[in-house]
Amino acid sequence: MRFLLTDEQQAFARSLDAMLTAADTPSAVRAWSAGDHAPGRALWSRLAEAGVFALAAPEAYEGVGLLPVELAVAFVELGRHAVPGPVVETVATAALLTHLAEHGDASPAKRLLPGLATGESTATLAMTLPLTGCGPYALDADAAAVTLVVSGGDAADPSGVFRDTATVPGRATARTGAKPAAAAGTGAGDRADRGSGTAPWQATPRADATAAVGAGTGDRASTGMSARPGQATPRADATDGSPYAQLLIAPGHGPVHTSADPARRLARPGAGGEVLAEGPHVAAAAAYAADVAALTTAAQALGVGLALLDRTVAHAKRRHQFGAAIGSFQAVKHRLADTLIGLEFARPLLYGAALSMAAADIAAAKASAGEAAYAAARAALQLHGAVGYTDELDLSLWLRKARPLRDAWGTPAQCRARVLAA
């Protein structure tokens, strides 16, 4: 099946490309990395004027309705231009608030959503639930106007003592209702991609799912773990075993830490805070928001990969060795062709997932786009040679995004497990 964008969607992409090209985003990224948010905020305002954030909010809250395909189109361009800031987290927050409003809890949406849709406010989002080994960090909490935290406990384990075990002793599993014979660990030894990232929790939206798939910022400050088959969902309601969570506004944040990408600044949300909503419907909304975050992160990753490929092709045409452009060498051609194939294979998966919004399709798109972008970064670094390692070269702004985006809101291993479980 071919997924072709409409003329309006293509025009939208071209307009964003032209706007961001004129905005000198590399300078904004470097300023953001140094803690100067003014150029990034100006860029954010221009994106809001273009309607990017309104794509994640319904008309009742100053948006245009959730339009996943248009969101994917926009975030490809944001990745192509390395736009800094918690853009994914703001859109995911809008999706979470929208889901809550659609299921009868409209108070948080009325309070926060109009500002997010119009760009007057920004948000970052951390999902920390004890039984999934999630990362404690929020992206760009120092720059966001509001930091939201989805947290959960367990009616049988409010302190989180058993957070590294498959189930709380004496409690039925969420799927079967039968007490487990033994608790299978999901502790620190199960950490994959240790060098790449925190993975705030992504609840599985399917009621019969056996594994919760991690999601998050994808950076080095923490690590993420995928759940084992039979692992209980975060806090179970004492009566029916439904997932349970709280949505809070964090009162602040801890010290800001740099990550693999200097423009992705991490901080722990402050403890406690105002509770906006709680109950099983918050867990369901968090799962939906995590899907939206995974989709837009996949789009960002695809844009990063495309930018890296474009810059590497241009370099291969300029750089000469042995009296010829290195792009004429067969080995270089093969490497660039492999990079292009990976990105072009990811593109229809991305738009197919945006059309269906099925959890497995989103996971497939996220794995494919993330790995294609990471492969593009490796090829770009090798073909640029020593100059590719320098911070002064703008290429580094995209190189450093590839791996965090690959692992943010679901590592490739977690996404593949989710596809297989579908």
Helices and strands as residue ranges (DSSP letters): H 7-22, H 25-33, H 38-49, G 53-56, G 59-61, H 68-80, H 87-102, H 107-118, E 123-128, G 130-132, E 138-139, E 146-151, G 188-190, E 201-202, E 213-214, E 245-249, E 266-267, E 274-279, H 280-318, E 320-321, E 324-325, G 326-328, H 330-356, H 359-384, G 385-389, H 395-407, H 412-421
